[in-house]
Amino acid sequence: MDRYEIIKEKYKIVEDRVRNAEARRADGGKTRILLATKTVPADEILYAASLMEDALIGENKVSELTEKYDAVKDAAEIHLIGHLQTNKVRKTVGRASLIESVDSFRLAKEIDRVSAETGIVSDILAEINIGCEPAKGGIMPEDTDRFFEEIKDLKNIRVCGLMTMAPKCEKKDDYRRYFNKTYRIFLDICEKYIYNIIEPVLSMGMSDSYEEAVLEGATEVRVGSAVFGNRIYK
Ligand SMILES: *Cc1c(COP(=O)(O)O)cnc(C)c1O
């Protein structure tokens, strides 16, 4: 099998599993698949995008976002999902249609400033460190309200929801409590701060946990290695 066929088979498996989990969701909500394309060459991204009804990809690094941007921008919507340094905001604003990894007031303020200069409003997600892991980025759950209060007056950003990276779990089922905890914060945020957003985004779940995330209310799952990885035989 060539690379494209492998990608196609794996994507179909992910898509099937997402649709099956969606059907079992208590709230009847929908989940969009984002393909995490770090290290994936543009030709494979274009092929994968051609398989998707509503193609969506996520880059981790600003350098990869800028390198592949021209090649993929007409084929897929592009989000930034990795850590963003303030000195790279200028390269990101206007390229990523959603910056999912905003985890400080300082970063939000810089995105707001650059967006104002560019004359646009940038959509962002607040990244929550749901496992309260000190080594990881993300707003601590107990600081979520403070973050939303702090950014209230920034006119050139629009917060559309939450993103989280759950701690690595041994058993798939163990992911569910982290995702459920994030979902509950999401509901609270939706009610208090982002009631004007028509389709709020809850981005959670990766290759090892996307079905659990769907079951717990994810509106978006970010899947990389399950589609592009080298592990062909399970
Ligand atoms: C790489 C990455 C993913 C996808 O991870 P896989 O385990 O390869 O599915 C999701 N989210 C972020 C932020 C990532 O960096």
The ligand as an ORCA input file, in Angstrom:
! r2SCAN-3c Opt
* xyz 0 1
  C       0.257     16.330     18.123
  C      -0.912     16.942     18.765
  C      -2.165     16.325     18.716
  C      -2.387     14.977     18.083
  O      -1.662     13.991     18.790
  P      -1.719     12.452     18.316
  O      -1.413     11.698     19.536
  O      -0.650     12.330     17.260
  O      -3.059     12.216     17.795
  C      -3.225     16.984     19.310
  N      -3.082     18.181     19.910
  C      -1.905     18.803     19.980
  C      -1.819     20.119     20.659
  C      -0.771     18.189     19.417
  O       0.394     18.799     19.505
*
